Amino acid sequence: MGQETKIAIFRGKKVRRTIYKNEWWFSVVDVIEALTDSGRPSVYWTAMKARVKAEDGVQLSTICRQLKLIAPDGKMRKTDCANTEDVFRIIQSIPSPKAEPFKRWLARVGYERIKEIEDPELATKRTRFLYKAKGYPDSWIAKRMRGIEVRETLTDEWQKRGVREQKEYEILTAEISKATFDLTPGQYKKFKSLHRENLRDHMDDLELILTMLGEATTTRIHQDRDALGFVPLKKDAREGGEVAGSAREDIEKRTGKKVSTKKNLLPSKENKYLS
């Protein structure tokens, strides 16, 4: 993606941010100003880096990148930016009462993740709770959760059969999607006018079911053929998607309606489909 700059509101303060390598990066001095009310956040940041290096031996500047953001004079100027993970690391080093709620939250999240490693069922329960809190109906959540299980089974199969690079996972996924919907995931997101949102979180029941069918069929084909290596797996992925694609075409023929539409399943109080 190209760079996109926006303003986030953080504790009532404006924090500049930009997209770099497909993730949000935030202005460090803006975060510091929001959490310390310092009138000279850049000076605070310089002193903080020196203190952390002296106390912990950690050079905070190594986790930052100089990215261009809109400066107070209206010009694009380079400033230290950090991604979400590293912003949390920086917050942990800010000795300010305003930073304490974030530090407690980070500690709680860390504890919860450790518990989920011990008992993976807790992670499933948390995911269900988050979808419920967003307003998704129980019937949709059930399909979405099952889809996650089908997807994980497939990616585990790919890993066992020689897939290592993230790009290969993306290509195999695109093969299934293209054969199922005549759209790659990237094309599908554009079709639905989505940007950074999760595509599957905006699919309706039929779209989710067909996605599962394509991925579950691909898994079965891999296992039956004992396919190994990227090229055979890619062929299987296309064939698995074609099974789901045939089902989609049959549905469209019998109903006279397209399965893929530009409408998104957006959570709301009424749980309606919104275009």
C-alpha positions in Angstrom: 0.0 0.0 0.0 1.1 3.6 -0.5 1.5 5.8 2.5 -1.7 7.1 4.0 -1.6 9.7 6.8 -4.4 10.2 9.3 -5.0 11.6 12.7 -5.9 9.4 15.6 -7.5 10.7 18.8 -5.6 9.3 21.9 -6.8 10.4 25.3 -8.2 13.5 23.8 -5.0 14.4 22.0 -4.2 14.2 18.3 -1.7 11.5 17.3 -0.4 11.5 13.8 -0.1 8.1 12.1 0.7 6.7 8.7 0.5 3.3 7.0 3.9 1.8 6.3 4.4 -1.7 5.0 0.7 -2.4 5.5 0.5 -1.5 9.2 -0.1 1.7 11.2 2.9 3.6 12.5 2.3 6.3 15.1 4.2 9.5 15.9 6.2 8.8 19.1 6.4 12.5 20.2 2.6 12.7 19.8 2.1 9.7 22.0 4.5 11.1 24.6 2.7 14.4 24.6 -0.7 12.7 25.1 0.6 10.7 28.1 2.8 13.2 29.8 1.4 16.7 28.9 5.0 17.7 28.2 5.3 21.0 26.5 8.5 19.8 24.8 7.8 16.1 23.8 10.7 15.9 21.5 13.1 16.9 24.3 11.3 14.4 26.6 11.8 11.7 24.0 15.5 12.4 23.6 16.0 12.2 27.4 13.9 9.1 27.7 15.9 7.3 25.1 19.1 8.1 27.0 17.6 7.0 30.3 16.3 3.7 29.0 19.7 3.0 27.3 21.5 3.7 30.5 19.1 1.7 32.8 18.2 -1.2 30.5 20.7 -1.2 27.8 17.9 -0.9 25.2 18.2 1.6 22.3 14.6 2.6 21.7 15.5 4.4 18.5 16.2 1.0 16.9 12.5 0.1 17.0 11.5 3.3 15.4 11.5 4.5 11.8 11.8 8.0 10.4 8.6 8.5 8.4 7.1 11.7 6.9 4.1 13.1 8.7 2.4 16.5 8.4 4.2 18.9 10.7 2.7 21.9 12.5 3.8 24.2 9.6 1.8 22.0 7.2 4.8 20.4 5.5 5.7 16.7 5.4 8.6 16.2 7.7 10.3 13.1 9.0 9.7 12.1 12.6 10.2 9.0 14.8 7.4 6.6 14.4 6.6 3.2 15.9 4.2 0.4 15.1 1.5 -0.7 17.5 3.6 -3.3 19.3 6.6 -1.0 19.7 4.4 2.0 20.9 3.3 -0.3 23.7 7.0 -1.0 24.5 7.7 2.8 24.6 4.6 3.4 26.8 6.1 0.9 29.3 9.1 3.2 29.7 7.1 6.4 30.4 7.0 7.1 34.1 3.7 9.0 34.1 0.5 8.3 36.0 -1.4 8.6 32.7 0.6 5.7 31.3 -0.3 3.4 34.2 -3.7 2.3 32.9 -2.0 1.2 29.6 0.7 -0.7 31.6 -1.9 -2.5 33.7 -3.9 -3.4 30.5 -0.7 -4.8 28.9 0.0 -6.9 31.9 -3.5 -8.2 31.9 -3.4 -9.0 28.2 -0.1 -10.8 28.7 -1.5 -12.9 31.5 -4.6 -13.8 29.4 -2.4 -14.9 26.4 -0.3 -17.1 28.7 -3.5 -18.7 30.0 -4.7 -19.3 26.4 -1.4 -21.1 25.6 -2.1 -23.4 28.5 -5.8 -23.8 27.5 -6.4 -23.0 23.8 -10.2 -23.2 24.4 -10.0 -19.9 26.2 -8.8 -18.2 23.0 -11.9 -19.6 21.2 -14.1 -18.3 23.9 -12.5 -14.8 23.7 -13.0 -14.7 19.9 -16.6 -15.6 20.3 -17.0 -12.9 22.9 -15.4 -10.3 20.7 -17.7 -11.1 17.8 -20.7 -11.0 20.1 -19.6 -7.6 21.5 -19.4 -6.2 17.9 -23.0 -7.2 17.3 -22.7 -10.2 15.1 -25.6 -12.8 15.5 -25.0 -16.1 17.1 -25.8 -18.0 13.9 -23.1 -16.1 12.0 -20.6 -16.5 14.8 -21.0 -20.2 14.7 -20.2 -20.3 11.0 -17.3 -17.9 11.4 -15.7 -20.0 14.2 -16.1 -23.1 12.2 -14.5 -21.4 9.3 -11.5 -20.5 11.4 -11.1 -24.1 12.4 -11.3 -25.2 8.7 -8.7 -22.6 7.8 -6.3 -23.6 10.5 -6.6 -27.2 9.5 -5.7 -26.3 5.9 -2.7 -24.0 6.8 -1.4 -26.8 9.1 -1.6 -29.2 6.2 0.3 -26.7 4.0 3.0 -26.4 6.6 3.4 -30.1 6.9 3.6 -30.4 3.1 6.4 -27.9 2.5 4.9 -24.4 2.5 7.2 -22.0 4.4 6.9 -18.5 2.9 4.0 -16.2 3.7 3.8 -15.4 0.0 3.1 -19.0 -0.8 0.3 -19.1 1.7 -1.2 -16.0 0.0 -0.9 -17.5 -3.5 -2.6 -20.8 -2.4 -5.4 -18.9 -0.7 -5.8 -16.8 -3.8 -6.1 -19.9 -5.9 -9.0 -21.2 -3.8 -10.7 -17.9 -3.7 -10.4 -17.2 -7.4 -11.8 -20.6 -8.3 -14.6 -20.2 -5.8 -15.7 -16.7 -6.4 -13.8 -15.6 -9.5 -12.1 -13.1 -7.2 -8.8 -13.2 -5.3 -9.0 -12.0 -1.7 -7.5 -8.6 -2.7 -10.0 -8.2 -5.6 -12.8 -9.3 -3.2 -11.9 -6.6 -0.7 -12.0 -4.0 -3.4 -15.3 -5.3 -4.6 -16.7 -4.9 -1.1 -15.0 -1.5 -0.7 -13.0 -2.8 2.3 -9.5 -1.5 3.2 -7.8 -3.0 6.2 -10.9 -4.9 7.4 -10.9 -8.6 7.6 -12.7 -9.9 4.4 -14.3 -12.9 6.1 -15.7 -10.7 8.9 -17.8 -9.1 6.1 -19.0 -12.2 4.4 -22.6 -13.4 4.7 -23.6 -17.0 5.5 -23.3 -18.3 1.9 -20.0 -16.7 1.3 -18.6 -18.2 4.5 -20.0 -21.6 3.7 -18.5 -21.6 0.2 -15.2 -20.4 1.6 -15.2 -23.3 4.0 -16.2 -25.8 1.3 -13.3 -24.7 -0.9 -10.8 -24.9 1.9 -12.1 -28.2 3.4 -12.1 -29.8 -0.1 -8.5 -28.6 -0.7 -7.4 -30.2 2.6 -9.1 -33.5 1.6 -7.5 -33.5 -1.8 -4.0 -32.9 -0.3 -4.5 -35.8 2.1 -5.9 -38.2 -0.5 -3.1 -37.4 -3.0 -0.4 -36.9 -0.3 0.7 -33.9 -2.2 4.1 -32.4 -1.4 5.7 -29.1 -2.5 4.2 -25.8 -3.7 3.4 -26.7 -7.3 1.2 -29.8 -6.5 -0.4 -28.0 -3.6 -1.3 -25.1 -5.9 -3.0 -27.5 -8.4 -4.9 -29.0 -5.5 -5.9 -25.6 -4.2 -7.3 -24.6 -7.6 -9.3 -27.9 -7.8 -10.6 -27.5 -4.2 -11.8 -24.0 -5.1 -13.4 -25.3 -8.3 -15.6 -27.6 -6.2 -16.9 -24.6 -4.2 -17.1 -22.6 -7.4 -19.4 -25.2 -9.0 -21.6 -25.1 -6.0 -21.7 -21.3 -6.2 -22.7 -21.3 -9.9 -25.5 -23.8 -9.1 -26.8 -21.6 -6.3 -26.8 -18.6 -8.6 -28.5 -20.5 -11.4 -31.3 -21.7 -9.1 -31.8 -18.5 -7.3 -31.1 -16.0 -10.1 -28.9 -14.0 -7.7 -25.2 -13.5 -7.3 -23.7 -15.0 -4.2 -21.0 -12.3 -4.1 -22.4 -8.9 -3.6 -21.0 -5.5 -2.6 -22.9 -5.6 0.6 -21.0 -6.2 3.8 -22.0 -7.9 7.0 -21.5 -5.0 9.3 -22.2 -5.4 13.0 -25.0 -3.1 14.2 -27.7 -3.1 16.8 -30.1 -4.5 14.3 -27.6 -6.9 12.7 -28.6 -5.8 9.2 -26.8 -6.0 6.0 -25.5 -2.6 5.0 -24.2 -1.6 1.7 
